[in-house]
Amino acid sequence: MAQQIRESTGLPTIAVGLITEPEQAQAIIESGQADFVALARGMLYNPRWPWHAAAKLGAQVRAPKQFWRSQPQGLGKLFGGLRLGQR
């Protein structure tokens, strides 16, 4: 429906509903079906959904300094390739 509204009006649109996988959200944006993707259930279940999606798609996120040490092993560039020194 978002694509129909976007094509008819030229207004920016948001796709929402049953979007659960990062690849699905990315495909909606890349194909031009919508300008934005909104998540509800996925974010309620996992508030870090955007971080997991970024990791899965090979992207980076801006994380507050307090979270820097929580970057998962093997995802060294998720938070922008931070280099943390030893204590």
C-alpha positions in Angstrom: 0.0 0.0 0.0 2.9 2.4 0.8 4.1 2.0 -2.8 0.7 2.9 -4.3 0.5 6.0 -2.1 4.0 7.0 -2.9 3.4 6.7 -6.7 0.1 8.4 -6.6 1.0 11.4 -4.5 4.8 11.7 -4.5 4.8 11.9 -0.8 7.3 10.1 1.4 5.8 6.9 2.8 6.4 4.4 5.5 6.0 0.6 5.2 4.8 -1.1 8.3 3.4 -4.5 9.2 5.0 -7.9 9.4 8.5 -6.7 8.6 10.6 -9.0 10.7 13.9 -9.5 8.9 16.7 -7.0 8.1 16.9 -8.2 4.5 13.1 -7.6 4.1 13.4 -4.0 5.4 16.4 -3.3 3.2 14.6 -4.7 0.1 11.6 -2.5 0.7 13.8 0.6 0.7 16.0 -0.4 -2.1 13.1 -1.3 -4.4 11.4 2.1 -3.8 8.3 0.5 -2.3 8.6 3.0 0.6 10.9 5.7 1.9 11.0 4.4 5.4 10.3 1.2 7.3 8.6 1.1 10.7 8.8 -1.7 13.1 6.6 -2.4 16.1 6.5 -6.0 17.3 10.1 -6.7 16.4 11.3 -3.7 18.4 9.1 -4.7 21.4 10.6 -8.1 21.4 14.1 -7.0 20.8 14.9 -3.3 21.5 18.3 -3.8 19.8 16.8 -4.9 16.5 18.5 -2.1 14.6 21.9 -3.1 15.9 21.3 -6.8 15.0 20.1 -5.7 11.6 23.2 -3.5 11.0 25.4 -6.4 12.0 23.6 -8.8 9.7 23.8 -6.4 6.8 27.4 -5.4 7.4 26.6 -1.8 8.4 27.6 0.3 11.4 25.7 2.0 14.2 26.5 4.9 16.5 26.5 3.6 20.0 26.9 5.7 23.2 30.3 5.3 24.8 28.8 3.2 27.6 28.0 0.5 25.1 31.4 0.3 23.4 32.6 -2.6 25.5 29.4 -4.6 24.7 30.3 -4.9 21.0 30.1 -8.6 20.2 33.3 -10.4 19.4 33.6 -10.9 15.7 31.7 -7.7 14.9 34.6 -5.4 15.4 33.3 -2.7 13.1 29.7 -2.6 14.2 30.3 0.5 16.4 32.6 2.1 13.8 35.8 0.1 14.3 36.5 1.4 17.8 39.8 0.5 19.4 39.6 0.1 23.1 42.8 0.1 25.2 43.4 -2.2 28.1 42.7 -1.1 31.6 
